[in-house]
Amino acid sequence: MSPEDFERLQGLMISRAGFRLTRDRIRLAEHRLAPVARRESYESVDAMLAALWARPVASLGWAVIEALLNPETWFRRDRAPFSVFERELIPALGRARTDRPVRVWSAGCSTGQETWSLAMGALAADARVEVLGTDLSSRAIEKARAGVYTGFEIQRGLSAQAMLRWFVSSEDQWRAGPELTQVVRFARSNLLDEPTDDARFDVIFCRNVLGDMEPSRRARVLEGLEQRLMDDGCLFLGMDERIEDDTVAFRPVHGRQGVYVKSPASLRRAA
């Protein structure tokens, strides 16, 4: 892959998905695009990119973008936020939302492990819950919706007890059980897009998504998350992610790393 192609890939990723590629990822990008080139019947990655630049096709462009997204995820990744969610937040919300289920959004859910983890935690706390998982990658959403994981994937973050309680063994794979599938749904969604409905959520997990985004696109995503979050709801970011001081939409919760609530300024503006 030439430096020129990589620069154009960066522009494509930022404009369509908001993510930026650092220069040290050029070899990784080529490695991830090779299967896409074979699947699309091109002789090489260079040939595929040349065709894309000469005649931009939406389906090929999105296939390229999806291949370059970071799919890394596992069950109950970074246990601390899930403990806060299960032991503190969900019980309180369950008492407050007596007229409806607690609504949870896993934004940027990749292949679904985070979404299923949230459902497990809520159901273990005897809460009525609806959990939505969304991701930009249609291939990731297909796997998430199937709810089927290998032995390696299922054991990455889950205890044997949790695995046996919530999943059903199917040959050498594990499928999400009916308790989970009744409360979870998945959909493809781009966090840069304007909301197409007025759905609002009590809890939003958007973890390990913003860190790789171009700053101006990051601000746009945060605006969307603010619109979608209930005024008394909570936003969970990755353990190493921070919201810039000049962003008035959210403020951190003291003693709870990665947990944010709407700021007073945001609430006044909404009123």
Rosetta blueprint (number, residue, H / E / L):
1 M L
2 S L
3 P H
4 E H
5 D H
6 F H
7 E H
8 R H
9 L H
10 Q H
11 G H
12 L H
13 M H
14 I H
15 S H
16 R H
17 A L
18 G L
19 F E
20 R L
21 L L
22 T L
23 R H
24 D H
25 R H
26 I H
27 R H
28 L H
29 A H
30 E H
31 H H
32 R H
33 L H
34 A H
35 P H
36 V H
37 A H
38 R H
39 R H
40 E L
41 S L
42 Y L
43 E L
44 S L
45 V H
46 D H
47 A H
48 M H
49 L H
50 A H
51 A H
52 L H
53 W H
54 A H
55 R L
56 P L
57 V L
58 A H
59 S H
60 L H
61 G H
62 W H
63 A H
64 V H
65 I H
66 E H
67 A H
68 L H
69 L L
70 N L
71 P L
72 E L
73 T L
74 W L
75 F L
76 R L
77 R L
78 D L
79 R H
80 A H
81 P H
82 F H
83 S H
84 V H
85 F H
86 E H
87 R H
88 E H
89 L H
90 I H
91 P H
92 A H
93 L H
94 G H
95 R H
96 A H
97 R L
98 T L
99 D L
100 R L
101 P L
102 V E
103 R E
104 V E
105 W E
106 S E
107 A E
108 G L
109 C L
110 S L
111 T L
112 G L
113 Q H
114 E H
115 T H
116 W H
117 S H
118 L H
119 A H
120 M H
121 G H
122 A H
123 L H
124 A H
125 A L
126 D L
127 A L
128 R L
129 V E
130 E E
131 V E
132 L E
133 G E
134 T E
135 D E
136 L L
137 S L
138 S H
139 R H
140 A H
141 I H
142 E H
143 K H
144 A H
145 R H
146 A H
147 G L
148 V E
149 Y E
150 T E
151 G H
152 F H
153 E H
154 I H
155 Q H
156 R L
157 G L
158 L L
159 S L
160 A H
161 Q H
162 A H
163 M H
164 L H
165 R H
166 W H
167 F E
168 V E
169 S E
170 S E
171 E L
172 D L
173 Q E
174 W E
175 R E
176 A E
177 G L
178 P H
179 E H
180 L H
181 T H
182 Q L
183 V L
184 V E
185 R E
186 F E
187 A E
188 R E
189 S L
190 N L
191 L L
192 L L
193 D L
194 E L
195 P L
196 T L
197 D L
198 D L
199 A L
200 R L
201 F E
202 D E
203 V E
204 I E
205 F E
206 C L
207 R L
208 N L
209 V L
210 L H
211 G H
212 D H
213 M E
214 E L
215 P H
216 S H
217 R H
218 R H
219 A H
220 R H
221 V H
222 L H
223 E H
224 G H
225 L H
226 E H
227 Q H
228 R H
229 L E
230 M E
231 D E
232 D E
233 G E
234 C E
235 L E
236 F E
237 L L
238 G L
239 M L
240 D L
241 E L
242 R L
243 I L
244 E L
245 D L
246 D L
247 T L
248 V L
249 A L
250 F E
251 R E
252 P E
253 V L
254 H L
255 G L
256 R L
257 Q L
258 G L
259 V E
260 Y E
261 V E
262 K E
263 S L
264 P H
265 A H
266 S H
267 L H
268 R H
269 R H
270 A H
271 A L
